[in-house]
């Protein structure tokens, strides 16, 4: 099948088509700074393992992992141009810390080019800041991005263990560490991250630790 025909089938998801992951990886990696490819490979692998552990669709996890950083290489002005192209409304925190924007522009670009569905779109969109009442797939991509095998920072071992024992506890720990890092760098924490942490803390005691019933799946 000609490449351009296959791309159109995937982009529109004709006939219920799902992308071949070997092909999708090639398309994604071509958009990345080469130094970022090992991270994206690790994120996909970690997302699939977490999906298997917590009962999420492994193909959705793989697709989101492959595509989550697809616009990461673009700097501030380019990110803002992509926001304008896709009609993405930015806030002052994102304008001050443009690294937050690649999750939103990445989701929009991946939908335009590869026809991703809502579950994958939202997982990519929220993988940097989180938000209250995250879906299971959103939590998996957030955590896979944080603890994939190439990550090396103080506390990553604890996060990796928690991610397979108690996903909500891992997300809480990850959000706390993220907020501490932002504050240490003299930046204002994003409100969505703050609210995500408050929400999880409030709902933490409603189910037993490790009980996946506390994790909302995409409707």
VENTAFEN-V673084 format. One record per residue. N is the residue number from 1. RES is the residue in three letters. PHI is phi as a letter, one per 40 degrees, with the letter a starting at -180 (NA if undefined). PSI is psi in radians with two decimals (* if undefined). OMEGA is omega in whole degrees, 0 to 359 (* if undefined). Layout:
BEGIN
n/res/phi/psi/omega
N/RES/PHI/PSI/OMEGA
N/RES/PHI/PSI/OMEGA
END
This chain:
BEGIN
n/res/phi/psi/omega
1/UNK/NA/2.31/178
2/UNK/d/2.51/183
3/UNK/d/-0.76/183
4/UNK/c/-0.56/177
5/UNK/c/-0.78/179
6/UNK/c/-0.74/179
7/UNK/d/-0.71/180
8/UNK/c/-0.67/178
9/UNK/c/-0.78/179
10/UNK/c/-0.78/184
11/UNK/d/-0.66/180
12/UNK/c/-0.09/183
13/UNK/f/0.73/176
14/UNK/d/2.53/177
15/UNK/f/0.39/183
16/UNK/g/0.42/185
17/UNK/c/2.46/171
18/UNK/b/2.47/184
19/UNK/c/2.51/170
20/UNK/c/2.22/187
21/UNK/c/-0.51/175
22/UNK/c/-0.80/177
23/UNK/c/-0.78/183
24/UNK/c/-0.69/177
25/UNK/d/-0.77/180
26/UNK/c/-0.72/179
27/UNK/c/-0.73/181
28/UNK/c/-0.84/184
29/UNK/c/-0.54/179
30/UNK/c/-0.36/180
31/UNK/c/-0.11/188
32/UNK/b/2.70/161
33/UNK/c/2.27/183
34/UNK/d/-0.53/180
35/UNK/c/-0.31/182
36/UNK/c/-0.24/184
37/UNK/d/-0.80/179
38/UNK/d/-0.63/177
39/UNK/c/-0.79/181
40/UNK/c/-0.69/175
41/UNK/d/-0.79/179
42/UNK/c/-0.66/179
43/UNK/c/-0.75/177
44/UNK/d/-0.84/182
45/UNK/c/-0.76/180
46/UNK/c/-0.68/180
47/UNK/c/-0.72/179
48/UNK/c/-0.74/179
49/UNK/c/-0.73/178
50/UNK/c/-0.65/177
51/UNK/c/-0.75/178
52/UNK/c/-0.65/181
53/UNK/c/-0.69/189
54/UNK/b/0.08/172
55/UNK/g/0.50/176
56/UNK/c/2.83/177
57/UNK/c/2.07/185
58/UNK/c/-0.51/179
59/UNK/c/-0.68/176
60/UNK/c/-0.72/179
61/UNK/c/-0.75/179
62/UNK/c/-0.78/181
63/UNK/c/-0.79/179
64/UNK/c/-0.70/179
65/UNK/c/-0.74/180
66/UNK/c/-0.66/190
67/UNK/b/-0.07/194
68/UNK/c/-0.47/182
69/UNK/b/0.45/191
70/UNK/c/-0.40/175
71/UNK/b/0.29/186
72/UNK/c/-0.57/187
73/UNK/c/-0.27/183
74/UNK/c/2.36/181
75/UNK/c/-3.03/188
76/UNK/d/-1.04/182
77/UNK/c/-0.66/180
78/UNK/c/-0.67/176
79/UNK/c/-0.73/180
80/UNK/c/-0.62/176
81/UNK/c/-0.67/176
82/UNK/c/-0.69/177
83/UNK/d/-0.75/179
84/UNK/c/-0.74/181
85/UNK/d/-0.75/186
86/UNK/c/0.08/179
87/UNK/g/0.55/180
88/UNK/c/2.19/178
89/UNK/c/2.21/180
90/UNK/b/2.65/176
91/UNK/b/3.08/184
92/UNK/c/-0.62/179
93/UNK/c/-0.72/180
94/UNK/c/-0.62/177
95/UNK/c/-0.57/179
96/UNK/c/-0.49/181
97/UNK/b/1.40/188
98/UNK/c/-0.28/179
99/UNK/c/-0.34/177
100/UNK/c/-0.37/189
101/UNK/c/-0.40/186
102/UNK/c/-0.41/177
103/UNK/c/-0.71/180
104/UNK/c/-0.81/179
105/UNK/c/-0.58/177
106/UNK/c/-0.74/178
107/UNK/c/-0.77/181
108/UNK/c/-0.76/180
109/UNK/c/-0.74/180
110/UNK/c/-0.61/177
111/UNK/c/-0.75/181
112/UNK/c/-0.75/187
113/UNK/c/-0.60/187
114/UNK/b/0.03/174
115/UNK/g/0.57/183
116/UNK/c/2.59/178
117/UNK/c/3.09/186
118/UNK/c/-0.69/184
119/UNK/c/-0.79/179
120/UNK/c/-0.73/178
121/UNK/d/-0.86/183
122/UNK/c/-0.63/178
123/UNK/c/-0.70/177
124/UNK/c/-0.80/183
125/UNK/d/-0.70/188
126/UNK/b/0.09/190
127/UNK/c/-0.25/178
128/UNK/c/-0.75/187
129/UNK/b/-0.43/192
130/UNK/g/3.13/177
131/UNK/a/2.88/179
132/UNK/c/2.54/174
133/UNK/f/0.92/180
134/UNK/c/2.59/173
135/UNK/c/2.92/178
136/UNK/c/-0.78/181
137/UNK/c/-0.70/178
138/UNK/c/-0.75/178
139/UNK/c/-0.71/181
140/UNK/c/-0.78/180
141/UNK/c/-0.68/176
142/UNK/d/-0.83/184
143/UNK/c/-0.64/178
144/UNK/c/-0.70/177
145/UNK/c/-0.58/184
146/UNK/c/-0.68/193
147/UNK/b/0.17/181
148/UNK/d/2.78/194
149/UNK/d/-0.41/181
150/UNK/c/-0.18/180
151/UNK/c/2.41/180
152/UNK/a/1.72/178
153/UNK/a/2.84/181
154/UNK/c/2.18/179
155/UNK/g/-0.10/183
156/UNK/c/-0.56/179
157/UNK/c/-0.71/177
158/UNK/c/-0.76/179
159/UNK/c/-0.73/180
160/UNK/c/-0.74/179
161/UNK/c/-0.82/181
162/UNK/c/-0.61/184
163/UNK/d/-0.46/180
164/UNK/b/-0.17/179
165/UNK/b/-0.71/186
166/UNK/a/1.65/189
167/UNK/c/-0.72/180
168/UNK/c/-0.70/177
169/UNK/c/-0.67/178
170/UNK/c/-0.73/179
171/UNK/c/-0.76/178
172/UNK/d/-0.84/180
173/UNK/c/-0.74/179
174/UNK/c/-0.73/178
175/UNK/c/-0.73/178
176/UNK/c/-0.77/180
177/UNK/c/-0.68/179
178/UNK/c/-0.77/179
179/UNK/c/-0.68/178
180/UNK/c/-0.72/181
181/UNK/c/-0.76/179
182/UNK/c/-0.80/180
183/UNK/c/-0.70/180
184/UNK/c/-0.48/179
185/UNK/c/0.10/177
186/UNK/g/0.35/180
187/UNK/b/2.75/177
188/UNK/c/2.24/178
189/UNK/c/2.49/178
190/UNK/c/2.41/184
191/UNK/d/-0.61/180
192/UNK/c/-0.64/179
193/UNK/c/-0.76/178
194/UNK/c/-0.82/181
195/UNK/c/-0.62/176
196/UNK/c/-0.76/180
197/UNK/c/-0.79/178
198/UNK/d/-0.76/183
199/UNK/c/-0.80/182
200/UNK/c/-0.70/177
201/UNK/c/-0.72/182
202/UNK/c/-0.66/184
203/UNK/c/0.03/187
204/UNK/c/-0.67/188
205/UNK/c/0.09/183
206/UNK/c/-0.38/177
207/UNK/b/2.84/180
208/UNK/c/2.61/177
209/UNK/d/2.38/178
210/UNK/g/-0.06/180
211/UNK/c/1.95/184
212/UNK/c/-0.10/175
213/UNK/c/-0.35/178
214/UNK/c/-0.10/185
215/UNK/b/2.03/183
216/UNK/c/2.26/174
217/UNK/c/2.75/179
218/UNK/c/2.30/178
219/UNK/c/*/*
END
